[in-house]
Amino acid sequence: MELANWLSSLSENRWPVLSDTAGAVRRMMLRHPDDIVFSELANLTLSDPFLLLDLLRLVGASSAVQRSESNPTVEQMLMMLGLEAVKKRYAYVQAFAVSRGKLDAEVLDALGGWLGKSRVAAFLIKDWLAMIGETRVEDCFIAALVYNLPACLYLIYRNRVPQGPLLQEVSDVFGLDYPKLLEQLIQRMPLPSGLLATLGTGPVSRRRQLLKLAIATANGIDQGCWRSQWNIGVEAAARLIGCTAEAAQKSVQDAVLRVARNPRAPGYTYPARAYLWREGPFPQVAEQHPVATLSGEEQLELALRESIRHFANDLKLERIFFLRYEQHSHTLKLRYQIGLDDNDPLRKLAVSLEPGSFFNLLASKAQSFHAPAGARPQLAHRYGDEFLSLLGNGAFAAMSVFTGHKLAGVFVVDNYRSNKPIDDDTYQRFKETVARVSQIAL
């Protein structure tokens, strides 16, 4: 993909915002003009990095803003434009929506997760700067919200969730370090030039170092907070601040909980859930936090998506399927997946639960199955199961998911591309994770 052409296509489009944000904007624009408060509108704009992007693009074309090396606050930007111009712009904000061939549900979900990380980084740098007595923080707050936007735009453009780290894939595809790519996006949109002074290459300062650490801390939170690589960054921030590592960690906790308690999308809760993980298969106390107010069905969906992330990121499983139980047809149908080709027939296959079939036996109670390489053809022949015959010949693991006594579906995982076996440790962690899905969703 040619970077210049891609950036040009991005600059030609006006991008939607999260659906919850769009609804809040519409409600605010319906107010009487005297009841629209710029400080309240600024907070709404900062709650969704894509709404912020829309405003930054509007003011970024201003010669006055381009000449300045400082970043005006969002409230100042709104006041510069004036209420009539703001209402005219915000009245036509559109929402992201799932549509066939344009934006898959899992991509929209992942998008919410990355925007949630941006919000965590923003609150984290705000807190860390306050700890060193800095009163000018909104430039770094805005920069933290902007940092992940090129990756989010790439995610939408490709309409698929990558197997590996998103920012690394973006860098690899364009053959350019991510910070350099971000600089080019700021210049091509264009966005206020003051962002380059905060995010671009320049003299090293404590502010810039803390901003970099805050972004890395937030973006790496779902890789495991117990890992030494992640804690090194928090400890480095503590040294720059002159505080204890525990105090710097407390700021992380406050940031992830603040974002989760005011979500614009389910993905805003993911950093908090990830932060609660300890080394092992699944969060021990995640249900006690923001998702506790969700319905059982919503909690199940969140738990399923978190499990899939764990299988892909930590267990390094190459293909992951969750087959949702459809009561009206008494079949299993694909709900979530990672690693499946676009034209794979498994995407549309309805798995029969006829008596005596493989999946009928598996789904008859909460249980798991671990098949070594070469067992699948035998199982497919024995049970006449089309799903198994389409999977391939490598090792696989499967486990049923129940909420109480009700079947929710079945997880199936394998390493289709490398054909690596699923070792006993991976299998045990897979089983423990699936078992916790049922516990969280009760």
N, C-alpha and C positions, 0 to 999 in steps of 0.2 A: 504494500500500500504506500502510495506517495504521500509524504507528510504535508507538503504544500497544498496538494489537492484536497486532502482531508480537512485541513484547517480552513481552507476556503469554503468548503461545503458547510462546516460548522458555523462560520461567520454569516452565512447566508440565511440561516434558519433561526427562528425564534423558538426557544425550547419550552416545553410544558413544565409544570411543577407537580408536586405530589397532590393527589386528589384531596386530601384533608386540608392542605394549604389553599388550594383553589376554592374550596368551600368557605374557608375563613375569610379569604379575600373578598369573595362575592358578598358575604354578609356585611363586611365592613363598608364596602362601596355602596351598599343600600342605605346606609345611614344618612342623616341630614349632614350637609357639609360642616356645620358647626360642631357636630359630634365626632368628627374624624380628627383624632389627635395624632400628630406626627410621631411622637415617642412610642405610642402603641403600634402604629403602622410600621415603625422601624423594627420593633421586636418581632412582629409578624414576619417581616422580610428576612430577618436573621434566623428565623426558625426553619427555613428551608433554603439550602444553598442554591437551588435552581431559581428561586424567586430573587435571591440576592444577585445571581448572575444576570437576571433580566434587568434589574436596576443598574448594575454596574455597566452593562452594555449601553444603557440609555445615556448615562452621564459620561461614559468613557469617550464618547465622540466629541465632548466639549473641549475646545482648545484651552480653556482655563484649567480644566482638570488635567489635561495632558501636559501642560507646562509645569504644573506643580509636582514636586517630588514627595509631597505628603498625601496621606489618604484622608479625605474628609470622612466624617462619621456617616452612617446611613441616615441618621436624622438630618444632618446637614445636606446630604444629597437630595433628600425629599424636599427640603425647604428651598434649595436652589431651583428645583424644577417647578415648584408651586403646586397647589392642590389640584387645579384643573388639569394640568399635564399629568399628574400622578393618577388621577381618577381615569383619565382617558387611556393611559397605559395599562393600569391594573384591571380595568373593566374587561379586557380581552385576554386575560390569563387563561390558558387551557391546562387541563390535567392529563398526566400520563394515564394511559388505559391499556389494558391487555387487549391485543388484537392479533389475529392469525397472521403470521409471517412478518409482523412488525415489532411486537414486543411481547415476549412470553411471560407468563406469570412468574416463573422462577427468576427471570432477569429483573423484573420489576421489584421482586422481593430482595434480590441481591443489591439493587440500586439503593433501596431504602437502608440496607445495612451499611453501605459505604457512606451515605449521607449522614447516617447516625454517627459513624466514626468521626466524620468531619466536625460534627457538633461537640463530640467529646473532646477532640483536640482543641477546639475554640474555648470551651470552658476551662480546660486544663491550663492553657497558656495564660488565660485571664487570671486564674488563681495563682499560678507560679509568679507572674509579674507582680501581683499584689503583694506577694510575700517578700519581694525585694524592694518594696516601696514605690513601684512604678504606678503612676496614675494614668498614663496614656497607654491604653491597652486595646482600643478598638481596631487599630490598624493590624495588630497581630491576630485579633479575633476574626476579622474578615479574611485575612490571609489563610488562616487555618481552614475556614469554610471553603475557600477557593481551591486549595491544594489538590483535592481529590477529583475536582470537576473534569479534567481531561480524561481520567480513567473512567469516570461515570459516563461521559459522552461516548467513549470507546465501547463500553459495555452495551449501551443502547444501540450503537452503530452495528456491532457484530451480532447482537441479539442472542447471546449465549453466555453462560457462566463458565469462565475458564477453569481448566483443571488445576493450574498452579496459581501463584500469586499474581493478582491482576496488574499491579503497577509494573511488575517485571515483564509481563507479557506485552504491555503497551510499549515499554522501552525496546524489547526485542523486535517487535513488529516494525517499528520505525527506525531502529538502529540508532537511538539517541537516548542519553540518560534522561530519566523522567523530569528532573528539575529544569533541564534545558528545553524539553518539550513544553513544559508549563510556561516558561518565559515566552516561547514563540506563540502560544495560544493567547497570552495576555496582550501581546503586540498585535496579533492579527484580528482579534475580535472587533475593535480594541477595547481593553479594559483600562481603568485609571492607571496611569504610569507609576503612581506611587506604590502599586503592588510589586513592581520590579525591585523597588528599594527594600521591600520587606522579604520577598520570596526569591529574588534573583541573586546572581553572584555579586558579591560586594564585600566590604570590610567585615571581618568577623567581630561580632559584639555579643555580649551576654544575652541580649534580647533575641538575636537571631539564633543563637545556639539553643536557647530554651524553646523557641518556636519549633525548631527542627526536632528536638527531643519530644515535645508534646505531640507533634504529628506522628512521629515514629511509634510512640507509646500507644496512641489511639489506634493506629492502623494495624499494629501487631498484637492487639489485645486478644483476638480470637485464636492466636497461635498458642496460647497458654501462658498465664501470668506466673506460673511456677518456674518457667524456663529461665535459665541464667541470662540468655541473650536479651530477654525482655527486661529483666530486673536491672541489668547493667545500665540501660538508658535512664531508668527512674533514679538510680543511685547517682548517675552523672548529673542529672538535673538537681538533685539534692545538694551536691557539692557546689554547683554554680549558685544556688540560692543561699547556701550557708545554713541549711536546716538538716534535720535527720531524715534518713531514708523513709522512716515511718510517716513523717509529716508529708513528704512528697507523695507517698502511696495514698495517704488519706485524701489528697487532692484528686487522685485518679478515681477513687471510690466515689467521691462527691460528684465528680463530672459525669461518670457513667450513670449514676442514679438520677441525676438531674435531667439528663437527656431521656432516660427511660420513662420518667414520670410525666413527661410532656411530649409524647411521641407524635410525629406527623405521619408515621408509617410503622408497621410492626417491626421493621428493621432497626428502628431507633432503640428498641429494647435489647437487641442482640449484644451490644458491647457490655451491658450490665450482666446479662446471663453468662457471657464468656468470662467476665471478671470473677464471677463466683465459682468458676471451675477450679478444682484442684487437680493435681496429676491423677489421671484416671479417666473413666469413660464419660461422666456426665455431671453437671452441676448437682451438688448435694442439697442446696437450699434455694434453688432458683424459684421454686413455686412460692416462696415467702415474699418475693419482691414484686415489681410492677405487674407481672403477668398474673398475679394472684387475683386481680380484679377482672380478668377476662373470663369468658364462658368456658365450659369444659371443651367445647369444639374448638375454640380459638387457642386454648392452651395446648390441645393436641396438635394443631397445625404448627404452632411455634416449636413444640418439642420435636416434631418430625423433621422440621427444617434444621434445627440445631444438631440433631443426630446425623443428618446427611452431611453437614459441614464437618462434623467430627470424623465420620468415616472417610471422607475425602482428604481432609487436611492432616489428621493425626494418624489414622490407620493406613492411609495411602492406598485405599482401595480404588480401583480404576473405573469400575461400573457399579452404580448404586441404583436400585429400583425400590420405590415404595408403591405397591399395588393396593389401591383402596378398595374396600369391600363395598359393592353396590347391592343393597338389600333387595331392591325391586327386581333385579335380574339374577340375583344370587351368583354374581361373578366378581372377579377381581379385575380392576382396570388401572392402568398406569396413572399415578397421580403426580409423583415426583421422580426425577431421574438425573443422573450425571453420567456422562460418558457414552450415551447412546447416539448413534449416527442419525442424521435428520430423516433419512428415508428407511430406517430400520422398521420392519413390520411389527416389532414388539411394541412400538408406540401406540398402535391402534388395536392390538389384540385383546380380546376379552377372555380371561382365563376361567374356564369352567370349574365349578365346584360340585360337579356331579358326584354322587356316592362312589367311593372306591378310587377316585382320582387322587393324584399326588397331593395337590393343593387342598383338596377336601380333607385328607388325612392330616396334613400339616396344620390346617386352620381349625381343626376340631377342638383344639385347646391351646393354651399358651405353651409353645414348645419350639425347639430349633432343630436344624438339620445341617450337617457339615458333610459335603460330598467331595471326595478326592478327585483328582484329574482322571478323566476317562469314565467316571460313573454316570455322567449325564445321559449319554446315548442309551445306556442300559435302563436307566430310570424312564427315559422318554418312551422306550420300546415297551417296557413293562406296563406303564400306566397310560400309554397312548397320549402323552401330554405334548401339545404343540409348543407351548411356551418353553419347555425344557429342550425340545429339539432345536429351537431357534437360538438358544443361548450359546452353544458351542461345546467344546469338550473339556475345558479347564475346570479346576476346582471351583466350588461355589459354596456359599452359606446362605441359609434362609431361616427366618423366624417369624412367627405370627405375632401380631400386636393386638392386645385386648384392652378395652377400657371397661373395668369391672368384668362383667360376664359377656360383654358385647364385642364381637369381632370388629376391629377397625381396619385391618389389612395385613399385608405381609411384606417384610423387607427381604430383598434378594441382593447379594453382593458377590462380585468376582473380580478377577484381574484378567480381563479378556484380552487386552493388548499385549501384555508381557507374558501372560500365561503362568505367572508366579503362583505357587501354592498359597493357600491361606493357612498360616501356621497356627499352632494351638493358642498362643498368646493373643494373636489378633482375633481369633474366633471367640475366645473368652471375653475380650473387651467388646466385641460386637454384641454378644449375648447380653452382657451387663447393661450396655447402652439401650438396647431395645427394651429390656425389662423396665428400665427407668422411665421410658416414654409412657408406659401404661400407668406407672405410679404418679407421674406429673399430671397426666390428663384426667385422673380420677376426680 
